[in-house]
Amino acid sequence: MEALLIPFLDATIRTATPLAYAALGELVTERSGVINIGMEGIIIAGCLGGLVAAGAGGAAMGFLGGALAGAGMAAIFAFFVLRLRADAIITGTALTLLGLGLTGTLYRGLFGLEGAALGTPSIAPIALPGLSSLPLVGPVFFTQTGMTYLLYLFVPALAWWLARTQAGLALRAVGESRAAALAAGLDVQRLRWGAILFGGAMGGLCGATLVLAQVGTFTEGMSAGRGFIAIAIVVLGRWRTVGTTLAALIFGGAFALQYLLQAAGWALPYHLFLALPYLLTLILLAALRGRAEAPAELASQESWSRA
């Protein structure tokens, strides 16, 4: 039993890592009262940005390139929504289509139809001395890549920032009531710009992690709906940092179970296994309907395009 459990849990943590980066970025964005459904386009931009930057300067540069590519896509969204007061849902949809189309075009232009990215620099799992030898939890939690270890530190730091710092409380105030935030003298425009750019950088890190810590190459459309799943994770996590992280683990488990069932050789069409994470998204969102506590400003579409 343990021979199956440990690989499954290890795959759950590994698969949940990029999802958690994207979801936590979307969490901060939505806490400001703006929903960015263009996260899918941001993630795929981070994939290609990470690939190109890693080829030029190594894996560390790749993660920076992924974050910058994601932030750049988010800046487009912020400009149209906050500056030009465009509809956030339509803009987010357009951003997704832009990201998917643009990355495919650029990839073919840079690497040709065959794709020359199989030699992409990547990072390998690191076994932490002492901790990795602990029974069960060692091989699962402490034999991961550096991006997972960074996430272990980032989650409590973000939770503390949102709950205990003046900037975090200001961000939450903007998400709850724009009018009250303006009356208190808060710069709503600046806070929302910062939240959207941060969410984009985190989505870009998600994409770079997919390429540099998991797949090792780029394929068109490899974000595979993760941007929409990240939004669902935020809802499932009730707009809380720890809850969002736990929800990312649930979806990571769904992806890991998909791989496990395929490896087990079940005589079922593989499309059914591929559909597991997305089916779980629908089931959990339906079960949570009416129970989540979203930031109040998310209920007002008008507030997304005003600052």
N, C-alpha and C positions, 0 to 999 in steps of 0.2 A: 504493500500500500504506500509506504513511504517513498518507494522508488518512482511512483507516479505523482505523489503529492508534491515533492520538492521541485521537480521540473515544472509542474503546473504553476506553483506559487512563484517560482523564479520568473517564469514567463509573464505572469500577471503583473509583477512589479516592473519588469522591463517594458511591457507594452503600455502600462498605465503612465509611465514617466512623460512621454511627449503629450499625452492627453491632458495630464495635470498642468503642464506648462501653459497650454492653450486655454484650458478652463480657468485657471487662476488669472490669466490676463483678461479674459472675458469678464470674470467676476469683478475686477477693478473697474473695467469700463462700465458695466451695468450698475455698479455702485454709484457712479456719477450720474445715473439717470439716462444713459444712452445704451441701446442694444446694437451691437455690430454683427449682423448676420453675414458679413463678408469675411468672417474668420477663415472660411474654406480657402478663399483666394489668398489670404495672408499666409496661411500655412504652406500652400504650394509655392508661393514666392520665397518663403524661408527655405524650402527644400532646394530650389535652384540657387538661391543666394549662397546657401551653405556649401553647395557643391562647387560653385565657381570660386568662392573665396578660399575654400580648403585646397583646391588645386593650385592656387596661387601662393598661399602662405601657410599651409598646414591645417590640421584639424582645429586648433584653437582659433585661427583666423576664420575658419569656416563657420564656427558658432557666432562669431561677431558679424560676419557677413549675413548670416541667416536672420539675426536680430535686426540688423539695419534694413534688410529687404522687407521684413515684416512691418517695421516702423514706417518705412516709405509708403507701403500700401495703405497703412492706417492713416497716414497724413492725407492721402487722397480722400479717404472717407471723411475725415474730420473737416477738410476744406469745404467739401460739398454740403455736409450736414450742418456744421456750425457757422461757416462763413456765408455760404450761398443759401442756407436754409432749405436744402433739398430734403425730400422724404427719406428717412433713415432706412426703411425697409427696401425701397427701390434702389437706393444707393448701395446698400450692402449686397443686394442681389447682383447689381452691375459689377461690383468689385470682385465678387466670386467668379463671374464669367470672364472678367478682365484677367484675373490671376491665372485661371486655367488656360485661357487662350494665349496669353503673353508668354507664360513659361514654356509652353509647348513650342511656340515659334522661336523663342530665343535658344532653347535647348538644341533644336534642329539646326539653327544657324551656327551655333558654337561647336557642336560635336558631330553634325551630320546625321543622316538618317540612321546610320548604324549605331551611333551613340558611343562615345569614347570615354565614358566615365567609370569604367569598371575598376580603374586603378585609383579611385578616390581615397585620400587619406581618411582614416577612421580611428575611433578610439575603442579599446578593448576593455572588458570587465576587469576590475581590480579587486582582488581579495584582501580585505583589511586584516592585518595580522591580529591574531587572537580572536577577534569578533567573528571572523568567517568560519572558525572551527566550532562555534557553539552549536549544539544540537538543533536541528530544524531551522531556527531563525538565522543561523550563520550563513548557510548556503543560499538562503532566500533573500535576506536583506543586505548582506555585507559581501556579496560577490557580484556587484553591479558596476556600471560605468560611473565615471565622475559626475555625469549629469544627474544621475539618480541621487548620489550623495549630496550634491548641491541642492537638490529638491528637498532633502531631509532638513536642511538648514533654512531654506527659503520659506517653507510653510509656516513654521512658528514665527519667523520674522515678519511675514506679511500679516499674520493674525494680530501680532502685537502692534504693528504699524496702524492697522485699521482701527483698532480698539483703544489705543493708548496715546497716539500722537495727535498733535493739533492738525497736521495736514490730513491724516486719516479721518479724523472726525469731521473736518471740513468737507472732504470728499463725500462722506456718507450724508452730510447735511444737504449737499447739493442734490443728491439722489433722492432724498425724501421730500424736499420742498424747495424748488428753485426760488420762489418768491421770498420765503423765509431766509434763504441763503443770501439773496441780494440785499434784504433788509439788514442783515447782520454785517454787511460790507464785504462779503466774499466775492472773489472774482470767478464767477461761474464759467465764463468762457475759458479762462486759463486752466482751471481745474479739469474741465472736460477735455480740453486738448491734451493735457498731460495724461489723463486716464486712457484716452483712446490710443495715444502713441505708446504708452506702456503696454496696453493690451496687444498692440501690433507687434512690439518687440518680443513679447512672450509667445505669440503665435509663430513668429519667425523662428524662435528657439525650438518650438515644437517641430517645425519642418526640418531644421538643421539636425535635430536629434534623430529624426527618422532616417535621414541620409547617412549621418556620420557615426551614429551609435547603434544602428539596427540593420538597415538594408545594405548600406555600403555603395549605393548608386542612386541614380535618379531615373524615374520613369514618369511619363506624362500621366497626370491625374492620380499620382500616388497618395495624395492626401485622403482620397477615398472616403469622403464624408466626415472626416474627423472634425472639421470646423463646426458642422451642425451638431455632432455628438458633444463637442465641448460646450455648446450653448445648453444642451439638454443636461449636461453634468452640473452646470451652475444652478439650474432650476432644481434638480434632484438634491443638490447640496444646500438648498434654501438660502442661497446667497451668503453662505458662511465659508470661511477659509477651510476649516477642518472638514466640514460637511462636503465641500466640493472635492477635496482630496480623497475622501473615502468613496465618493461617487465615482471618481476617476478609477479607483481600484476595482470597483464593481465592473465597469466597462472594460478595464484591462483584463479582468477575469473572463469576460465574455469573448474577447479576442483570443486569449490563451486557450479557452475551452474549444474554440473553433479549430485551432491548430491541433489540439490533442485528439479531437474526434476524427479529424482527417488522417492523422498519423495512425490511429487505431484501426483504420481500414474498414470503417462502417460502409455497408453497401447502400449508400444514399448519394444522390447528386450533390457534388461539392458546392453548388450554389446555395443549398440549404445551410451548410456550415458558414458560408460567407455572410449569410443574412442574419446570423445570430446576434451580433452587436446592434444592428439596426432594429431588429424585432424587439430586443430588450429596451431600446430607446422608446419605442412606441408604448410598450406595456407599462414601463415605469412612469412615463409622463401622464398616461391615462389614469394610473393609480394615484398619482400625486395631485390630480386636477382639483383646484379649489383649496388645497392645503398649504401651498407655498406662500411665503411672505416676501413678495418682490418689493424692491424700492418703489415708493409711491410714484415717482416721476416716470417710471417705465409704463405706467398705465395711460399716460398722456402723450400721444404721438406728437402733439404740438410742441411739447417741451424738448423733444430731441432736436428740433431745428431752431430753437431759440436759446440765446445765452445772454 
